[in-house]
């Protein structure tokens, strides 16, 4: 029942900030991000980060999209 956020740029970080402000736990948020530095920042913030393209079926399966509560 986790939340998947595609991208950790300006908009992705704003979405994460809103999720956290509404009580979501950082470890219940999965970031899919192609850039290594952004993925590293997400991980440093306590989020789960997967490096890859969010349009890839493999990365979506790795993010457990079938079990996600929100995407």
Order of alpha helices (4+ residues) and beta strands (2+ residues): beta-alpha-beta-alpha-beta-alpha
